[in-house]
Amino acid sequence: PPTPPTTPFTTHVALPFYVAPTALCQDITVQLDATGNASIVAADIDNGSSDACGAVTLAIDQSTFDCTDVGTPVTVTLTVTDANSNVSTCTSTVTVEDNVAPTALCQDITVQLDATGNATITAADIDNGSGDACGAVTLAIDQSTFDCTDVGTPVTVDRNSTRQKSSRRWMSYSVY
């Protein structure tokens, strides 16, 4: 038989790592800002994703939300990649809420009584561009009719702009 070499040698063996990282997600709720927008980062839905051989990188398939997402849960996929390019995914439900009150903008008006001594106004008469980032507002006033007893006295009318939250502004009106 041949004689084995007597010189020691070293060899390097590369062992590929095919075990995917562990992807762990959590459901979250985000609030829209005054402009009707919200954003998240991957860490917001990550719930401790990891890999046995070191660090992982995180990525999500959707990071921005707006008024169209309110009321319908959004499924966001978290992709977890390890140093060996092994990948795992999980999904999170992102609930988008709009809790920013609408903006109530009012204007003072002068009301003229008719020949019978009465006058009527609508919420639109005193509206001065009220609005909301996520759509139309409903306008309402607590007093819409005036008569001779109101003449010369400023009348305060509570005007309410509503969507999901209320925003109120008080205004004075002079009745002549």
Buried (B, 14 or more C-beta within 10 A) or exposed (E): EEEEEEEEEEEEEEEEBEEBBBBBBEBBEBEBEEEBEBEBEBEBBBEEBBBEEEEBBBBBEEBEBBBEBBEEEBEBBBBBBBEBEBBBBBBBBBBBBBEBBBBBBBEEEEBEBEEEEEBEBEBEBBBEEBBBBBEEBEBBBEEEEBEEEBEEEEBEBEBBBBBBEEBEBEBEBBBE
